[in-house]
Amino acid sequence: MDLTRASLLREMLTGTELGTRTTEFAHSLRRFTTRNGGLMLFGPVDDEPWHLTAHLDDELHRAGVEDIRPALVRWAPPPDAPPHLAIGLDRLRDAGRGESLLVVAEEDPADTLLERISDVRRRGTTIFSIGNGDKELTSLSHETLVPELLVPDGFGWTSRPIELDHDEPQSGVPLTDTEPQTTEGFEMAQHLVSLAAADQDAGQPGWRRRLRAAIERLGGEPA
């Protein structure tokens, strides 16, 4: 999904639970990451969150936010990896107050992942998670987002005809390839979070954002 489509989607979802929660989640992420370079992303060993890290980095850079550019923490980066892809588990051991760990886990997290998260939390790092509602991950997180509970009806299903070779037998029932709603919704939520994290007022306290919105509704200049 490109920037234009993601922006249009966010506009369409304004006022929905998904739009509201992803915005609140992203703004909290900005607000609680107070240390320079203190935003880390982490996930399962076989599904590291490259996708969200790249989108967050692009959106924050585009918005001129350079102090909390995200770092992807990897389980075993190769020795010849470029610097931004060579951040290993030592980064978690150095984490502390003023930093945030954003965990992205579409499937139930393994015990090894939960142990790492627990260690980081004990050091005072704020834990955010985008997951499937797993109880253990939720209990370790200060704030969690479960996309499959928020995606409105009609979003997230992709159905297309399967093209068969002419010599393959065909039944009278049309065949379709349907991608699960949870997978589409999980991706959609990540795009919305990355866009909202770059909002001009994302790092402001809630009362400032509410005041700004009230002034704009009254037709005045932005606060």
CORTAZI-V647821 format. One line per field, one symbol per residue. phi: phi as a letter, one per 30 degrees, with the letter a starting at -180 (. if undefined). psi: psi as a letter, one per 40 degrees, with the letter a starting at -180 (. if undefined). A space follows every 10 residues. Layout:
phi: ???
psi: ???
This chain:
phi: .ddddddddd ddcejddddd dddddddded dcccceiccc caaddcaddd ededdddddd dddiccdbed cdccdaddec ddedccdcde dddcdadicb ccccbdcedd eddddddddd dddjddccbc bcjedddddd cdbbbceddc ddejcjcbbb dcdcdddddb ddcdcbccdd dddddddedd dddddddcee cddddedddd deddddddid ded
psi: hidddddddd ddeheidddd dddddddddd degehhfehi iiaidefigd dddddddddd ddeeheefhi hhhidghide iideeehaed dddeiaieii hhhhhdihii dddddddddd ddeeihhiih aeehddddde hdhihgdeee hiheiehhhi ihhiideiih iehhiihhhi dddddddddd dddddddeid edeiiddddd dddddddeea ii.
